Amino acid sequence: MLSDHAPWNRKLAVDATTHTAGKDFHLHILTRIDMFAFQSIRTCRVSALWFLVLEALICWSLSFGVQAQDAKFFKIERIYLKQAFVEQPRSPYVFLETELPDVNIMIDTSTQDIGKDLIEVSVLAKISVINAKGVVFTLSATQAGVFEIKGLSPAEMEIQKKVTLPQLLYPYLRANVTDLVMKASFPPVILAEIDFRQLKRPKEDARK
């Protein structure tokens, strides 16, 4: 009997440490209960009923410790190319032109709540390339992601929506834009790196 219970007690002690996540009060109680249960079984001073009561108390304390935490949770549900198109209204004649064009690029972000603790974040790129004779091509692409986020304050959630998650999506958008331009048979357009903290500040200043 002793050898059967010893591994169980060692595992329970590990679980208590993991689930309480720094809750010293619960960890202290659980450790004392666990040690007492082990010693009681070892010396046969406790009945089977009392042992079941101890086991229930330990499980209740573990669940209470988990519920007491302000757990922060983040999960990437999906990352995807939401929309993309390239329009070249003067093809194929545009490929015969040699004038250097002007390239205009606009980047924007948007978010929407789509369910309990679920948000969609999108990063949009619009590119227009124009030379002396007119439009060479226009491109629009939106990279999006669905994320599950829990336990954040409103201020922390705002940073996730406006900075952290757009920054995560942007490399995917850059790669897709370059790929689309090359598939349209034009020299690649490589979007510059962006610090979305800087992109967020002008919008904040405009609200003030």
C-alpha positions as CSV (number, residue, x, y, z in Angstrom):
1,M,0.0,0.0,0.0
2,L,2.8,2.4,0.9
3,S,4.5,2.1,-2.5
4,D,1.2,2.7,-4.3
5,H,0.5,6.0,-2.5
6,A,4.0,7.5,-2.5
7,P,4.1,8.4,-6.3
8,W,0.6,9.8,-6.0
9,N,1.7,12.2,-3.2
10,R,4.7,13.3,-5.1
11,K,2.6,14.0,-8.2
12,L,0.0,15.9,-6.1
13,A,2.8,18.1,-4.7
14,V,3.9,19.0,-8.2
15,D,0.4,19.7,-9.3
16,A,-0.2,22.0,-6.3
17,T,2.9,24.0,-7.1
18,T,1.9,24.3,-10.8
19,H,-1.7,25.3,-10.3
20,T,-1.4,27.7,-7.4
21,A,1.2,29.7,-9.5
22,G,2.7,31.7,-6.6
23,K,-0.2,31.6,-4.2
24,D,1.9,31.0,-1.1
25,F,-1.1,30.6,1.2
26,H,-2.6,27.8,-0.8
27,L,0.7,26.1,-1.5
28,H,1.5,26.2,2.3
29,I,-1.8,24.6,3.2
30,L,-1.6,22.0,0.4
31,T,1.9,21.0,1.3
32,R,0.9,20.5,5.0
33,I,-2.2,18.5,4.0
34,D,-0.2,16.4,1.6
35,M,2.5,15.7,4.1
36,F,0.0,14.8,6.8
37,A,-1.9,12.5,4.4
38,F,1.2,10.7,3.5
39,Q,2.3,10.3,7.1
40,S,-1.1,9.2,8.2
41,I,-1.3,6.5,5.5
42,R,2.2,5.5,6.4
43,T,1.4,4.9,10.1
44,C,-2.2,3.7,9.4
45,R,-3.7,6.2,11.8
46,V,-6.4,7.4,9.5
47,S,-9.4,5.6,8.2
48,A,-10.3,5.2,4.6
49,L,-13.2,7.7,5.0
50,W,-10.9,10.3,6.5
51,F,-8.4,9.8,3.7
52,L,-11.2,10.5,1.2
53,V,-12.1,13.7,3.1
54,L,-8.5,14.8,2.9
55,E,-8.4,14.0,-0.9
56,A,-11.6,16.1,-1.5
57,L,-10.1,19.0,0.6
58,I,-6.9,19.0,-1.5
59,C,-8.9,19.0,-4.8
60,W,-11.1,21.8,-3.5
61,S,-8.1,23.9,-2.5
62,L,-6.4,23.3,-5.9
63,S,-9.5,24.5,-7.7
64,F,-9.9,27.5,-5.4
65,G,-6.3,28.5,-6.0
66,V,-6.8,28.3,-9.8
67,Q,-10.0,30.4,-9.6
68,A,-8.3,33.0,-7.4
69,Q,-5.7,33.8,-10.0
70,D,-6.1,36.6,-12.4
71,A,-4.9,34.3,-15.2
72,K,-3.9,36.0,-18.5
73,F,-4.5,33.8,-21.5
74,F,-3.5,34.3,-25.1
75,K,-4.0,32.0,-28.1
76,I,-3.6,32.4,-31.8
77,E,-6.7,30.8,-33.4
78,R,-5.9,31.5,-37.0
79,I,-3.8,33.8,-39.3
80,Y,-5.0,34.2,-42.9
81,L,-5.0,36.4,-46.0
82,K,-8.4,38.0,-45.8
83,Q,-8.5,39.8,-49.1
84,A,-6.1,40.5,-51.9
85,F,-6.3,41.8,-55.5
86,V,-4.0,43.4,-58.1
87,E,-5.4,45.5,-60.9
88,Q,-3.3,46.6,-63.9
89,P,-5.7,48.4,-66.2
90,R,-3.2,49.2,-69.0
91,S,-1.7,45.7,-69.4
92,P,-0.1,44.5,-71.5
93,Y,1.1,47.8,-72.9
94,V,2.3,48.9,-69.5
95,F,5.1,46.3,-69.8
96,L,6.5,48.3,-72.8
97,E,7.0,51.5,-70.8
98,T,10.3,52.5,-69.4
99,E,9.4,55.5,-67.2
100,L,10.1,55.2,-63.5
101,P,6.8,55.3,-61.6
102,D,5.9,56.8,-58.2
103,V,4.9,54.3,-55.5
104,N,2.4,55.2,-52.9
105,I,1.8,53.0,-49.9
106,M,-0.8,53.2,-47.2
107,I,-0.9,50.9,-44.1
108,D,-3.9,50.7,-41.7
109,T,-5.2,48.5,-38.9
110,S,-8.7,47.5,-37.7
111,T,-10.1,45.3,-35.0
112,Q,-13.5,43.8,-34.2
113,D,-14.9,41.6,-31.5
114,I,-16.3,38.4,-32.9
115,G,-17.2,36.4,-29.8
116,K,-16.5,35.8,-26.2
117,D,-12.8,36.6,-25.6
118,L,-12.3,36.5,-29.4
119,I,-11.1,39.3,-31.6
120,E,-10.1,39.7,-35.2
121,V,-7.2,42.1,-36.0
122,S,-6.5,43.1,-39.6
123,V,-3.6,45.0,-41.2
124,L,-4.4,46.5,-44.6
125,A,-1.9,47.6,-47.3
126,K,-2.9,49.7,-50.3
127,I,-0.3,50.3,-53.0
128,S,-0.7,52.5,-56.1
129,V,2.0,52.7,-58.7
130,I,1.7,55.5,-61.3
131,N,3.9,56.8,-64.1
132,A,3.5,59.7,-66.5
133,K,1.1,57.7,-68.6
134,G,-1.2,56.6,-65.8
135,V,-1.7,53.8,-63.4
136,V,0.7,51.0,-63.7
137,F,-1.0,48.8,-61.0
138,T,-2.9,49.0,-57.8
139,L,-2.8,46.5,-55.0
140,S,-4.9,45.9,-51.9
141,A,-4.2,43.2,-49.3
142,T,-5.5,42.5,-45.8
143,Q,-3.7,40.2,-43.5
144,A,-5.9,39.1,-40.5
145,G,-5.8,36.9,-37.5
146,V,-8.3,35.7,-34.9
147,F,-7.0,35.7,-31.3
148,E,-8.4,34.5,-28.0
149,I,-7.4,36.8,-25.1
150,K,-8.5,36.7,-21.5
151,G,-7.6,38.5,-18.3
152,L,-6.3,41.8,-19.7
153,S,-7.2,45.2,-18.5
154,P,-8.8,47.6,-21.0
155,A,-5.4,49.4,-21.4
156,E,-3.5,46.2,-22.0
157,M,-6.1,45.0,-24.5
158,E,-5.8,48.3,-26.4
159,I,-2.1,47.8,-26.7
160,Q,-2.7,44.2,-28.0
161,K,-5.2,45.4,-30.6
162,K,-3.2,48.5,-31.8
163,V,0.4,47.4,-31.4
164,T,1.3,43.8,-30.5
165,L,-1.0,41.9,-32.8
166,P,-0.6,44.1,-35.9
167,Q,3.2,43.8,-35.3
168,L,2.7,40.0,-35.3
169,L,0.6,40.0,-38.5
170,Y,2.8,42.5,-40.5
171,P,5.5,40.0,-41.6
172,Y,2.8,37.8,-43.2
173,L,1.4,40.9,-45.0
174,R,4.9,41.9,-46.3
175,A,5.5,38.5,-47.7
176,N,2.1,38.3,-49.4
177,V,2.4,41.8,-50.9
178,T,5.8,41.0,-52.4
179,D,4.5,37.7,-53.8
180,L,1.4,39.3,-55.3
181,V,3.4,42.0,-57.1
182,M,5.9,39.5,-58.5
183,K,3.0,37.2,-59.7
184,A,1.6,40.3,-61.5
185,S,5.0,40.4,-63.4
186,F,6.3,43.6,-61.8
187,P,9.5,44.1,-59.9
188,P,8.9,43.2,-56.2
189,V,7.6,45.8,-53.8
190,I,9.1,45.2,-50.3
191,L,7.3,47.0,-47.5
192,A,9.5,48.7,-45.0
193,E,9.6,47.6,-41.4
194,I,7.0,49.4,-39.2
195,D,6.9,50.2,-35.5
196,F,3.2,50.1,-34.8
197,R,3.7,52.1,-31.6
198,Q,4.6,55.0,-33.8
199,L,1.7,54.4,-36.1
200,K,-0.7,54.5,-33.1
201,R,0.5,57.8,-31.7
202,P,-0.8,60.1,-34.4
203,K,-4.3,58.7,-34.0
204,E,-4.1,59.3,-30.2
205,D,-2.8,62.8,-30.7
206,A,-5.7,63.5,-33.2
207,R,-8.2,62.5,-30.5
208,K,-6.8,65.0,-28.0
